[in-house]
Amino acid sequence: MLQLIATDLDGTLLAPDHTVNPDTAATLQKLEAMGVKFAIATGRHYCDVKAIRSVLGIRAYLITSNGARVHDPDDVQIHAENIEPELVRELTQPEFAAGTSLSLYLSNEWLIAAPNESLMKYHQDSGFFYRVADVPNYSGEDVGKILYIGEHAHLLDLETKIRERFDDELYVTFSALDCLEVMAPTVSKGHALTVVMGELGIDAAHCAAFGDNLNDAEMLQTAGHPFIMGNASPRLLERLPNVPRIASNAEAGVALKLHELFGI
């Protein structure tokens, strides 16, 4: 029997409008009452996800900033990894940031270089929002994630540029076509999931995971029972061709699969 469910949020557990489906929340609450544990694993900021967890109504572990932070259900931080400050200072300069909306995720704050009102739609359930700051002159301390938002073609070029310049000094991934994310080299949702499994004493054979994009790949490879959403990124499908596909997030695919897996 499965004991731990790890799930991404946007494009996976959340509806296409980035809100919680009431039926999905009810499904998770029913499973929790049966003793099932949960880990929400996302590129979002911890402060953002903490509020979404409250809307879901479950006591989940929070894997945030793609694994740069892990908090237990009581909001105790049990794992943290930051990008080296000198790398942050370099990556926030126009050489890399030009043509993008640039953000930094700190432990308790989200800094952005210029206002971007289009991001409001992602935070309807949490109310968490950014603070405009002089990001290119920031010290680089306490940064779990750097986020570049822009046109996909531009971000593909930026991804190549960062990989060529920094090689294995950084972990670089996409969470959406318009979101390129940079973390410390040992960060991933997969590594963070092993931290949670260790805390709970649960092995991979008793863990299921759900995801839709490249930043979910390591988590899906870590869990014994991985599932890819019907709306998944083509690059994720190419990387993990043997992982089963389920219904899309528009169809509440995670809840549907959980009903099937647990017979509820």
C-alpha positions in Angstrom: 0.0 0.0 0.0 1.2 3.5 -0.8 2.2 5.5 2.2 3.5 8.8 0.7 2.1 11.0 -2.1 4.4 13.6 -3.6 2.9 16.1 -6.0 3.8 19.2 -8.0 1.3 22.1 -8.0 1.0 24.1 -11.2 0.0 22.0 -14.1 -0.4 19.0 -11.8 -2.5 19.2 -8.6 -3.9 22.7 -9.2 -6.5 23.5 -11.8 -5.5 25.4 -14.9 -6.4 28.7 -13.3 -3.8 27.8 -10.5 -6.5 27.4 -7.8 -7.4 24.4 -5.6 -10.1 22.1 -7.0 -12.5 21.4 -4.0 -12.9 17.8 -5.1 -9.1 17.3 -5.1 -8.8 18.8 -1.6 -11.5 16.5 -0.4 -9.7 13.5 -1.9 -6.4 14.4 -0.2 -8.2 15.0 3.1 -9.9 11.5 2.9 -6.5 9.8 2.2 -4.9 11.7 5.1 -7.6 10.4 7.4 -6.5 6.9 6.2 -2.9 7.6 7.3 -1.4 8.6 4.0 1.4 11.2 4.1 1.9 14.0 1.6 4.7 16.1 0.2 3.9 19.2 -2.0 6.9 19.6 -4.3 7.0 22.8 -6.3 9.1 25.6 -7.7 7.0 28.1 -5.8 8.2 29.9 -2.7 7.7 28.4 0.8 5.6 31.3 2.0 3.3 30.9 -1.0 2.9 27.1 -0.7 2.2 27.2 3.0 -0.9 29.2 2.3 -2.0 26.8 -0.5 -1.5 23.9 1.9 -4.0 25.5 4.2 -6.5 25.7 1.4 -5.9 22.0 0.7 -6.6 21.2 4.4 -3.8 18.7 4.9 -0.6 18.4 7.0 1.9 18.1 4.1 5.6 18.4 4.0 6.6 21.3 1.7 9.4 20.9 -0.9 9.8 24.4 -2.3 12.0 26.4 -4.7 12.5 23.0 -6.5 14.0 21.4 -3.4 16.1 24.3 -2.1 13.9 24.3 1.0 12.0 21.5 2.8 9.7 22.2 5.8 7.8 19.6 7.8 4.0 19.9 8.5 4.7 22.1 11.5 6.7 24.5 9.4 10.1 23.5 10.8 12.8 23.8 8.2 14.5 20.5 7.8 16.6 21.1 4.7 18.0 24.2 2.9 20.5 24.8 0.1 21.5 28.2 -1.3 23.3 29.4 -4.5 26.7 30.7 -3.8 26.4 34.5 -3.4 29.0 35.3 -6.0 27.1 33.3 -8.5 23.9 35.1 -7.6 25.6 38.4 -8.1 26.8 37.4 -11.6 23.5 35.8 -12.7 21.5 38.9 -11.8 23.5 41.2 -14.1 22.2 42.3 -17.6 24.5 39.8 -19.3 22.0 37.1 -18.1 18.9 38.9 -17.0 18.3 41.2 -20.0 15.0 40.4 -21.8 13.6 38.6 -18.7 11.6 39.3 -15.6 14.1 38.5 -12.9 13.3 37.2 -9.4 15.1 35.9 -6.3 13.6 33.5 -3.8 15.0 34.1 -0.3 14.0 32.1 2.8 11.1 34.4 3.7 10.9 36.9 0.8 10.5 37.1 -3.0 12.4 39.9 -4.6 11.8 41.1 -8.2 13.8 43.5 -10.3 10.7 45.2 -11.8 6.9 44.9 -11.3 5.2 42.0 -13.2 1.4 42.1 -12.6 0.9 39.1 -14.8 2.2 36.9 -11.9 -0.8 37.8 -9.8 -2.8 34.9 -11.3 -0.5 32.3 -9.7 -1.2 33.5 -6.2 -4.9 33.8 -5.9 -5.1 31.2 -3.1 -2.1 32.3 -1.1 -1.9 36.1 -1.4 1.9 35.9 -1.3 3.5 38.5 -3.5 6.9 40.0 -4.5 8.8 43.0 -3.3 10.4 45.2 -6.0 14.1 45.6 -5.2 17.4 46.5 -6.7 18.2 42.9 -7.6 21.4 43.5 -9.6 23.0 45.1 -6.6 21.7 42.5 -4.0 24.4 40.8 -1.9 23.5 37.3 -3.1 22.9 36.0 0.4 20.2 33.5 1.3 19.1 32.8 -2.3 17.5 29.4 -2.9 16.3 30.1 -6.4 16.8 32.5 -9.3 13.8 32.8 -11.7 13.9 34.2 -15.2 10.5 34.6 -16.9 10.4 35.4 -20.6 9.9 34.1 -24.1 10.7 30.4 -24.4 13.1 30.8 -27.3 15.0 33.5 -25.4 15.1 31.3 -22.3 16.4 28.3 -24.3 19.4 30.5 -25.4 19.8 31.6 -21.8 19.8 28.0 -20.5 22.6 27.1 -22.9 24.6 30.2 -21.9 24.3 29.4 -18.2 25.2 25.8 -18.7 28.2 26.7 -20.8 29.4 29.3 -18.3 28.8 27.5 -15.0 28.7 23.8 -16.0 28.1 21.7 -12.8 28.1 24.7 -10.4 24.3 25.1 -10.8 21.1 23.1 -11.3 19.1 24.7 -14.2 15.6 23.6 -15.2 12.3 24.7 -16.7 9.1 24.7 -14.6 7.1 26.1 -17.5 7.8 27.2 -21.0 8.3 30.8 -19.8 10.1 30.0 -16.5 13.8 29.1 -16.3 14.9 28.4 -12.8 18.4 28.2 -11.3 19.4 26.5 -8.0 22.5 25.2 -6.2 24.0 22.1 -8.0 22.7 19.5 -5.5 19.1 20.8 -5.4 16.2 18.9 -7.0 12.8 17.8 -6.0 14.1 14.3 -6.1 16.8 14.9 -3.6 14.4 16.8 -1.4 11.9 13.8 -1.6 14.6 11.5 -0.3 14.9 13.9 2.7 11.2 13.6 3.4 11.2 9.8 2.9 14.1 9.6 5.4 12.2 11.7 7.9 9.1 9.4 7.6 11.0 6.1 7.3 9.2 5.4 4.0 11.0 3.8 1.1 10.5 4.6 -2.6 8.4 1.4 -3.2 5.7 3.0 -1.0 5.8 6.4 -2.6 3.9 7.8 -5.6 4.7 11.1 -7.4 2.9 13.3 -9.9 4.4 16.0 -12.2 4.1 17.7 -15.5 7.4 19.5 -16.2 11.2 19.2 -16.4 11.7 20.3 -12.8 9.6 17.2 -11.7 11.9 14.7 -13.5 14.2 13.8 -10.6 11.2 13.5 -8.2 9.5 11.1 -10.7 12.7 9.1 -11.0 13.0 8.9 -7.2 9.4 7.7 -6.4 8.6 4.0 -6.9 5.3 4.9 -8.6 5.6 7.9 -10.8 2.9 9.4 -13.0 3.0 12.1 -15.6 0.1 14.4 -16.3 -1.7 14.3 -19.6 -0.8 18.0 -20.1 2.9 17.4 -19.5 5.8 19.1 -21.2 7.0 17.3 -24.3 10.6 17.5 -23.0 9.5 15.7 -19.8 7.8 13.0 -21.9 11.0 12.6 -24.0 13.1 12.3 -20.8 10.8 9.8 -19.1 9.1 7.9 -21.9 8.2 4.9 -19.8 6.4 6.7 -17.0 2.6 6.2 -17.2 0.5 9.2 -18.3 -2.7 10.1 -16.5 -5.5 12.6 -17.1 -4.7 16.3 -17.2 -4.9 18.8 -14.4 -8.0 20.3 -16.1 -9.6 16.9 -15.4 -8.3 16.7 -11.8 -6.1 13.9 -13.0 -4.2 13.5 -9.7 -7.4 13.0 -7.7 -8.8 10.6 -10.4 -5.6 8.5 -10.1 -5.6 8.5 -6.4 -9.2 7.2 -6.4 -8.1 4.4 -8.6 -5.0 3.6 -6.6 -6.7 3.5 -3.2 -10.1 2.2 -4.4 -12.0 5.2 -2.8 
